[in-house]
């Protein structure tokens, strides 16, 4: 058992003290390449210790780190590196290789050998894990520099890119936090960022939630295990082995955990868990209840977005008293639910969710000011989500405004239908979306992924919905297929919709 703060990845452990020294060496090394305020350092890595070294090194110089989705095609990665104005790219060997001929000479590349545990998890050929001939290896490179002693510069937050589920990914660059604020202090408490934390990072750190929680745990001097990828039984074994207290999970991970056979779930001791944050995607109520029944009242649900920040939260007791809620506004957060004309609507009535966090530094979309202006109304910002508040001020989500189906003038919310169908025997996963309808404008379609335990027909799917919801929620079209999801759990609905809308001449 490792009892000191630091990061563990595979068999490699780096203490908090050594990480600090290595990060200051990284700052000196990056400065030698001319990295300065206004630049960024792009990171193309899976969950690894040099990720933190490069990010912290950039921050010491007052520079943003820009984590890049390593699932993207090389050409897409190169576009993001240039959009982020990155002067340096630091990446795992197998990920960097295809980029060496795509990046312009002004982008310096530093290569981290792909570790064995990561290489094995992703079945990367051995020869692809090594630093390419002629490239500069990260670890040896920073070892040649003395730790930087100048005081750190105020640094913008990591420049993350939107997931691109509704369009081209956009870079979000936020101004530095220059002083402690009540909002950030209360947020850290709610997220469980404190000394003594023992945590596992289960998701890829190009996503905001895994990155921000990993950063919070590391900066608060916790013991942090980096998992190469999410593995349900592997996570349970890690919790037991290292007496893990804190996690950040998304609902798709809950589903995978609950799909484990009961004898596997009962094999591991998870009693050390104290604080499991959940967010990034809507969680079906029956799934959340099942997790609370299994792990106890250790769950903290949050709602927010990359652009806006975290705006609401609910602990397990609050959620059980207000099932389905994503919480009440956190201290310092103002919340409004507006109709299409910008008027506030009463409790219980859905509208577009707008928020303002006075103490949150402002942000910009890189090279895209018009999109930034489009999401603001009277100083309040929206992520495009539709929801309502109850009489006690708890927020509930209906859908993304772009995903809401309007059929014959009736607003239909896909998450409600998805939650219903996820309780149907034989259904593993489901995605509901709108398709063109000459009479009603739109009609409901459902992509249904089966688990193989029970035969299911399209008529049975429709009947199941009609028995539990208003009949207009029943899908006109049922397609049996695998559901395309990001690792964050977000469904790629654009990918499901496109074949139906192609050539129609409209998108709603």
Long-range contacts (C-beta under 8 A, 24 or more apart in sequence): 1-242, 1-243, 2-223, 2-242, 3-223, 4-223, 5-195, 5-221, 5-222, 5-223, 6-223, 6-224, 7-49, 7-52, 7-218, 7-224, 7-225, 7-226, 8-223, 8-224, 8-225, 8-226, 8-242, 9-47, 9-48, 9-49, 9-115, 9-117, 9-225, 9-226, 10-115, 10-116, 10-117, 10-118, 10-228, 11-117, 12-49, 12-115, 14-49, 16-218, 16-221, 19-49, 19-52, 19-53, 19-56, 19-218, 20-56, 21-147, 22-53, 22-142, 23-52, 23-53, 23-56, 23-57, 23-60, 24-57, 24-60, 24-147, 24-148, 24-149, 25-53, 25-57, 25-142, 25-143, 25-145, 25-146, 25-147, 25-148, 26-53, 26-54, 26-56, 26-57, 26-58, 26-142, 27-56, 27-57, 27-58, 27-60, 27-61, 27-147, 27-148, 28-142, 28-145, 28-146, 28-147, 28-148, 29-57, 29-141, 29-142, 29-144, 29-145, 30-54, 30-57, 30-58, 30-61, 30-63, 30-88, 31-61, 31-148, 32-145, 33-87, 33-88, 33-108, 34-87, 35-61, 35-63, 35-87, 35-88, 36-61, 36-62, 36-63, 37-61, 37-62, 37-63, 37-153, 38-63, 38-85, 39-63, 39-85, 39-86, 39-87, 40-64, 40-65, 40-66, 40-84, 40-85, 40-86, 40-87, 40-159, 41-65, 41-66, 41-86, 41-87, 41-88, 41-89, 41-90, 42-66, 42-67, 42-68, 42-80, 42-81, 42-84, 42-86, 42-88, 42-89, 42-90, 42-91, 42-107, 43-67, 43-68, 43-89, 43-90, 43-91, 43-206, 44-68, 44-70, 44-77, 44-89, 44-90, 44-91, 44-92, 44-95, 44-96, 44-99, 45-70, 45-90, 45-91, 45-92, 45-95, 45-112, 45-205, 46-70, 46-92, 46-118, 46-122, 46-204, 46-228, 46-229, 47-118, 47-201, 47-204, 47-205, 47-210, 47-214, 47-226, 47-227, 47-228, 48-92, 48-112, 48-115, 48-118, 48-226, 49-226, 50-90, 50-112, 50-138, 50-139, 51-205, 52-214, 52-218, 53-142, 54-90, 54-138, 55-158, 55-215, 57-142, 58-155, 59-152, 59-155, 60-148, 60-152, 60-153, 60-155, 61-153, 61-155, 62-152, 62-153, 62-154, 62-155, 62-156, 62-176, 63-153, 63-155, 63-156, 64-155, 64-156, 64-157, 64-158, 64-159, 64-173, 65-158, 65-159, 66-158, 66-159, 66-160, 66-161, 66-171, 67-158, 67-160, 67-205, 67-206, 67-211, 68-161, 68-206, 69-161, 69-163, 69-169, 69-204, 69-206, 70-95, 70-204, 70-206, 71-487, 74-98, 74-99, 74-102, 75-102, 78-102, 78-103, 80-161, 80-169, 80-171, 81-107, 82-107, 83-171, 83-366, 83-367, 84-159, 84-171, 84-366, 85-366, 90-138, 92-118, 93-128, 93-129, 93-130, 93-131, 93-132, 94-119, 94-124, 94-128, 94-129, 96-132, 96-135, 97-128, 97-132, 100-132, 100-135, 108-136, 109-135, 109-136, 110-135, 110-136, 110-137, 110-138, 110-141, 111-135, 111-136, 111-137, 111-138, 112-137, 112-138, 112-139, 113-137, 113-139, 117-228, 118-228, 121-228, 121-229, 122-228, 122-229, 154-178, 157-361, 158-211, 158-215, 159-366, 160-206, 160-207, 160-208, 160-211, 160-306, 161-206, 162-306, 162-307, 163-207, 163-486, 163-488, 163-490, 165-486, 165-490, 165-491, 165-492, 165-493, 165-494, 166-384, 166-400, 166-402, 166-494, 170-365, 170-366, 170-368, 170-371, 171-365, 171-366, 171-367, 172-306, 172-307, 172-363, 172-364, 172-365, 172-366, 173-363, 173-364, 173-365, 173-366, 174-361, 174-362, 174-363, 175-361, 175-362, 175-363, 176-361, 177-361, 178-361, 181-332, 181-359, 182-331, 182-332, 182-359, 183-330, 183-331, 183-332, 183-333, 183-357, 183-358, 183-359, 183-360, 184-359, 186-330, 186-331, 186-332, 187-310, 187-330, 188-216, 188-220, 190-300, 190-302, 190-313, 190-330, 191-216, 191-277, 191-300, 191-302, 191-310, 192-246, 192-274, 192-275, 192-277, 192-300, 193-217, 193-219, 193-220, 193-222, 194-220, 194-222, 195-220, 195-221, 195-222, 196-221, 196-222, 196-245, 197-222, 197-223, 197-224, 197-245, 197-246, 198-222, 198-223, 198-242, 198-243, 198-244, 198-245, 198-246, 198-272, 199-223, 199-224, 199-225, 199-244, 199-245, 199-246, 199-247, 199-248, 200-224, 200-225, 200-226, 200-227, 200-235, 200-238, 200-239, 200-242, 200-244, 200-247, 201-225, 201-226, 201-227, 201-248, 202-227, 202-230, 202-235, 202-247, 202-248, 202-249, 202-253, 203-230, 203-248, 203-250, 203-253, 203-487, 203-488, 204-487, 207-280, 207-486, 207-487, 207-488, 208-280, 208-306, 209-248, 209-250, 209-277, 209-279, 209-280, 209-488, 210-248, 213-248, 213-277, 217-246, 222-246, 230-256, 230-487, 232-256, 232-257, 232-259, 232-260, 233-260, 233-264, 233-268, 236-260, 236-264, 236-265, 236-267, 236-268, 236-270, 237-268, 239-268, 239-269, 239-270, 239-272, 239-273, 240-268, 240-269, 240-270, 240-272, 243-272, 244-272, 244-273, 245-272, 245-273, 245-274, 245-275, 246-273, 246-274, 246-275, 246-276, 246-277, 247-273, 247-275, 247-276, 247-277, 248-276, 248-277, 248-278, 248-279, 249-276, 249-277, 249-278, 250-278, 250-279, 250-280, 250-281, 250-488, 250-489, 251-278, 251-280, 251-281, 251-282, 251-283, 251-284, 251-287, 251-288, 251-489, 252-281, 252-485, 252-489, 253-489, 254-278, 254-283, 254-287, 254-288, 254-290, 254-291, 255-287, 255-428, 255-429, 257-291, 258-287, 258-290, 258-291, 258-294, 259-428, 259-451, 265-294, 270-295, 273-298, 274-298, 275-300, 276-300, 277-301, 277-302, 278-302, 279-303, 279-304, 279-310, 279-326, 280-488, 280-489, 280-490, 281-488, 281-489, 281-490, 282-397, 282-415, 282-419, 284-418, 284-419, 284-422, 284-423, 285-323, 285-324, 285-419, 286-419, 286-422, 286-423, 287-422, 288-319, 288-323, 289-323, 292-316, 292-319, 292-320, 301-325, 301-326, 301-327, 302-326, 302-327, 303-327, 303-395, 303-397, 304-383, 305-383, 305-385, 307-363, 307-375, 307-381, 307-383, 308-355, 308-357, 308-360, 308-381, 308-382, 308-383, 309-357, 309-360, 311-335, 311-355, 311-357, 312-395, 314-394, 318-394, 322-390, 322-392, 322-394, 324-396, 325-390, 325-394, 325-395, 325-396, 326-387, 326-395, 326-396, 326-397, 327-394, 327-395, 328-392, 328-393, 328-394, 328-395, 329-355, 329-393, 329-395, 332-357, 332-358, 332-359, 333-357, 334-358, 334-380, 335-389, 335-395, 336-380, 337-387, 337-388, 337-389, 338-377, 342-377, 342-378, 345-388, 347-388, 347-389, 347-390, 347-391, 348-388, 348-389, 348-390, 348-391, 349-388, 350-386, 350-387, 350-388, 350-398, 350-411, 350-413, 351-386, 351-387, 351-388, 352-382, 352-384, 352-385, 352-386, 352-401, 353-382, 353-383, 353-385, 353-386, 353-387, 353-395, 353-397, 354-380, 354-381, 354-382, 355-380, 355-381, 355-382, 356-380, 356-381, 386-413, 403-433, 403-434, 403-493, 405-432, 405-433, 405-434, 405-442, 405-443, 405-444, 406-434, 406-441, 406-442, 406-508, 407-434, 407-437, 407-440, 407-441, 407-442, 407-443, 407-444, 407-472, 408-439, 408-440, 408-441, 408-472, 410-472, 412-444, 412-472, 412-473, 414-444, 416-469, 416-473, 417-444, 417-446, 417-465, 417-469, 417-473, 417-475, 420-464, 420-465, 420-468, 420-469, 420-473, 421-446, 421-448, 421-461, 421-464, 421-465, 424-456, 424-461, 424-464, 425-453, 425-454, 425-456, 426-450, 426-451, 426-452, 426-453, 426-454, 426-455, 426-456, 427-451, 427-456, 429-482, 429-483, 429-485, 430-483, 431-483, 431-491, 431-493, 431-496, 432-475, 433-493, 433-496, 433-497, 434-497, 434-508, 435-476, 435-477, 435-497, 435-500, 435-501, 436-500, 436-501, 436-504, 436-506, 437-476, 441-508, 442-508, 443-476, 443-477, 444-472, 444-473, 444-474, 444-475, 444-476, 444-477, 445-475, 445-476, 445-477, 445-478, 445-479, 445-496, 445-500, 446-475, 446-477, 446-478, 446-479, 447-479, 447-480, 447-481, 447-483, 447-496, 448-478, 448-479, 448-480, 448-481, 449-480, 449-481, 449-482, 449-483, 450-480, 456-480
